Amino acid sequence: MEENIQPLDPIALSLGPIQIHWYGVIIGAAIALGLYLVIRESDKRGLEKDLFTDLLLWAIPIAILSARAYYVIFEWDYYSQNPGQIIAIWKGGLAIHGALIGSVITAYVFTKKRGVSFWKVADIAAPSLILGQAIGRWGNFMNQEAHGGEVTREFLEGLFLPDWIINQMYINGTYYHPTFLYESIWNIIGFILLLLLRRVNLRQGELFLTYLIWYSIGRFYVEGLRTDSLMLTESIRMAQLISVMLIIGAVAVLIYRRVKGYANIRYLDQEVPPKKSKTTKKKKKKN
């Protein structure tokens, strides 16, 4: 017997024929918060105030396009029969790995043209990236997607989840693993870890590489619970393969840069001293 549970409305606001989906609102909020954090940190690190704003003007649209292209390529059997759905990103279907590939390539080209260290920019952006991913998963929650296999209501109650999350995991008469939540929590812990590692003053590039390793470990395990994975073959989940490659690649780059002496500069090097207040300056003049 099916329970009479109504899912949350995925539409945040309707203005006549225009519908604003929670998925887009949440993704937009994640981008805005990430931009705020990187601008604050980049000012402390001595970068131009407009650097990240200029970068995101290129990186955001390219990341969205690459995230969608990645997803569509691996779901081509469906989209080849429904080409009109290719642009329907408000219904979900943005692959984070696709967005990461597109944004990293964009950042690399951009920093080369601006004469700024890619690794310095990547380190500053790393906490914002993983926080944005943590927030973005709640867009999947509103769309009732990116969930895991079947579970019971008792199992979800045993996780001490509020009813509004449990009820949203009731889809077509069945309860499912809230894998969006598992990954979101993992990423929030990663965000806190990266903020703490800033104080450790790691070598340049190692905050970003730590982000890749941390995120990939969590994604590998969470992906194993999901039922909607993009598949490379019948038995190989694409996200798990990419996660393993990122972990190995990040560790290899970290070791290589240390051995070759390319990582001698540290994150907090060239710290910009705090600006003196006008009051302090006036007092000095009187003395």
Buried (B, 14 or more C-beta within 10 A) or exposed (E): EEEEBEEBEBBBEEEEEEEBBBBBBBBBBBBEBBBEBBBEBBBEBEBEEEBBEEBBEBBBEBBBBBBBBBBBEBBEEEBEEEEEBBEEBBEBBBBBBBBBBBBBBBBEEBBEEEEBBBBBBBBBBBBBBBBBBBBBBBBBBBBBBBBBEEBEBEEBEEEEBEEEBBBBBBBEEEBBBBBBBBBBBBBBBBBEBBBEBBEEEBBBBBBBBBBBBBBBBBBBBBBBBBEBBBBBEEEEBBBBBBBEEBBEBBEEBBEEBBEEEBBEBEBBEEEEEEEEEEEEEEEEEEE
